[in-house]
Structure formats: structure tokens, C-alpha cells
């Protein structure tokens, strides 16, 4: 399990972007599923997502930095402080280190929070908002090399093939995280840790809608098996109950036509 392949996989356009970050003393971490998948032996990266840190940037500093980047790239700003860079045939996502602030209430829906940019955060503090330890790792760009940054022990959990929540109080505030847990168990072959099993029973699913169910089922690449596994969750809303017969057989047929159905 190594990040050595990153050097060869890095497109030249993104390499130039990362060097521009270094000139501005911005620390760039590759984050999200890319780091997890590389450690699991993936041969390619499909999503280049970077979290950017700077020891003295405030919100104004982040805006000025985006202005510098706009001299070289087309940039679309999206929700939750995220920006997408488009250059030639490539596009990649950047965001400042940030916190997620939830309102005080009994239950929450997906994305029911305010993102507060703070590029001065440490990587450990910034990654505390993530769902699972295996998704809270970062690869810090250091010119000709990359350094794995793993404040929550995601690499060890990955070796044990376990899904472990980063922060219990934060985790239960997003019902889609329960769906992601079932999706990763199916698509990555990871098992729920004992602590996650207990935590999943605390997630309030009242705000969960069919759109998010459909999205996570599709991402699993085995939607009928995903649906059947989800039926075992005791907190599932009655409107979503009811398994599918011969789920594995239907998934095999689904995968045959996956390019056509999107």
C-alpha cells in the first residue's frame, strides 16, 4: 500500500497547478476517495480533489488566491466553498480547509450545514468533518514526492477492512452517511466496525429522500444488492421497505448495461 504511483499518475497540468500553490506557500493535499483507492491498489485516479491550507490566509486571502489562479484557469465556484478548475481537457476540484457548522435542532438533512472556510486549520482539524477514517486521509504534495497524512488511523482501518466513523457526534447529523456506509461495505468489501454498527442505529432517517437512495445505490454499482442490504437496517423508513428477489442476478444484468444507463 503506497502512494508512489502518484508521481507517475499526476497529469502535467495538475502538476503545474500544484507548483503554483507552492509558490504561494499553499499546502495542497489530495483528499477523498483517491487516497483510499490508491492504498487499495487502484491503477488510476478519476477524481482529483485538493484541500488547500495556508498558515495565514483568512477568507479574504482565499479569495485573493482564487484571483491569482484565475489568471491561468477557468474556475467555477460551487456550494460549500468548493471551486472547480477547468483547463484544457482536465478539471479538478479545490477547496480551502473548512469546518461544517450545524444549527441546533433534533434532526438534520443531507447538506444541512454551513461551510466556514479556514485555510489556517491543521489537516487533522479540517478532516474531522469527514465521514469515515478511510476517507479522512490526505496526500501532501511536496514537489517530487507525496506524504501520507493520516490523523485518524485510516490506513490501519483499511488494512483491517473496517469502516470506522471519524467523529460520532458529527456523523449522525447526515443521514446520507448511513447510505454511504452500506455502499462502501458493498463496493469496497469493507465491514462495519462495532462502534459504527452502534452509531448507525442513532442516525435519524426522517429527512432521507428517494433521490439520495437512488444516488448511493447507483454509485454502489450493485443497486439491487445495495437495496437488499439496506433492508436489514432497523431505522429504515417504512416507505422504503421491501427487498428485491434475486438481487445478485439483477445486479449482473444491470452491470452489463451500466454504460447505457449512466
Secondary structure as the mmCIF struct_conf table of DSSP 4:
data_model
#
loop_
_struct_conf.conf_type_id
_struct_conf.id
_struct_conf.beg_label_comp_id
_struct_conf.beg_label_asym_id
_struct_conf.beg_label_seq_id
_struct_conf.end_label_comp_id
_struct_conf.end_label_asym_id
_struct_conf.end_label_seq_id
BEND BEND1 UNK A 3 UNK A 3
TURN_TY1_P TURN_TY1_P1 UNK A 4 UNK A 4
HELX_RH_AL_P HELX_RH_AL_P1 UNK A 5 UNK A 9
HELX_RH_AL_P HELX_RH_AL_P2 UNK A 12 UNK A 23
TURN_TY1_P TURN_TY1_P2 UNK A 24 UNK A 25
STRN STRN1 UNK A 27 UNK A 31
TURN_TY1_P TURN_TY1_P3 UNK A 32 UNK A 32
HELX_RH_AL_P HELX_RH_AL_P3 UNK A 33 UNK A 39
TURN_TY1_P TURN_TY1_P4 UNK A 40 UNK A 41
BEND BEND2 UNK A 43 UNK A 43
BEND BEND3 UNK A 46 UNK A 46
STRN STRN2 UNK A 49 UNK A 53
TURN_TY1_P TURN_TY1_P5 UNK A 55 UNK A 56
HELX_RH_AL_P HELX_RH_AL_P4 UNK A 59 UNK A 69
TURN_TY1_P TURN_TY1_P6 UNK A 70 UNK A 72
BEND BEND4 UNK A 73 UNK A 73
STRN STRN3 UNK A 74 UNK A 77
BEND BEND5 UNK A 79 UNK A 79
TURN_TY1_P TURN_TY1_P7 UNK A 80 UNK A 81
STRN STRN4 UNK A 82 UNK A 87
TURN_TY1_P TURN_TY1_P8 UNK A 88 UNK A 89
STRN STRN5 UNK A 90 UNK A 96
STRN STRN6 UNK A 98 UNK A 101
BEND BEND6 UNK A 104 UNK A 106
TURN_TY1_P TURN_TY1_P9 UNK A 110 UNK A 111
BEND BEND7 UNK A 113 UNK A 113
STRN STRN7 UNK A 114 UNK A 117
TURN_TY1_P TURN_TY1_P10 UNK A 119 UNK A 120
BEND BEND8 UNK A 121 UNK A 121
HELX_RH_AL_P HELX_RH_AL_P5 UNK A 123 UNK A 127
TURN_TY1_P TURN_TY1_P11 UNK A 128 UNK A 129
BEND BEND9 UNK A 130 UNK A 131
STRN STRN8 UNK A 132 UNK A 132
HELX_RH_3T_P HELX_RH_3T_P1 UNK A 133 UNK A 135
BEND BEND10 UNK A 136 UNK A 136
STRN STRN9 UNK A 138 UNK A 141
BEND BEND11 UNK A 143 UNK A 144
STRN STRN10 UNK A 146 UNK A 149
TURN_TY1_P TURN_TY1_P12 UNK A 151 UNK A 152
HELX_RH_AL_P HELX_RH_AL_P6 UNK A 154 UNK A 159
TURN_TY1_P TURN_TY1_P13 UNK A 160 UNK A 161
STRN STRN11 UNK A 162 UNK A 163
STRN STRN12 UNK A 165 UNK A 165
BEND BEND12 UNK A 166 UNK A 166
HELX_RH_AL_P HELX_RH_AL_P7 UNK A 168 UNK A 171
TURN_TY1_P TURN_TY1_P14 UNK A 172 UNK A 173
TURN_TY1_P TURN_TY1_P15 UNK A 175 UNK A 175
HELX_RH_AL_P HELX_RH_AL_P8 UNK A 176 UNK A 187
TURN_TY1_P TURN_TY1_P16 UNK A 188 UNK A 188
STRN STRN13 UNK A 191 UNK A 192
HELX_RH_AL_P HELX_RH_AL_P9 UNK A 194 UNK A 200
TURN_TY1_P TURN_TY1_P17 UNK A 201 UNK A 202
TURN_TY1_P TURN_TY1_P18 UNK A 206 UNK A 207
HELX_RH_AL_P HELX_RH_AL_P10 UNK A 210 UNK A 219
TURN_TY1_P TURN_TY1_P19 UNK A 220 UNK A 221
HELX_RH_AL_P HELX_RH_AL_P11 UNK A 223 UNK A 230
TURN_TY1_P TURN_TY1_P20 UNK A 231 UNK A 232
TURN_TY1_P TURN_TY1_P21 UNK A 234 UNK A 235
HELX_RH_3T_P HELX_RH_3T_P2 UNK A 238 UNK A 240
TURN_TY1_P TURN_TY1_P22 UNK A 245 UNK A 246
HELX_RH_AL_P HELX_RH_AL_P12 UNK A 247 UNK A 256
TURN_TY1_P TURN_TY1_P23 UNK A 257 UNK A 257
HELX_RH_AL_P HELX_RH_AL_P13 UNK A 258 UNK A 261
#
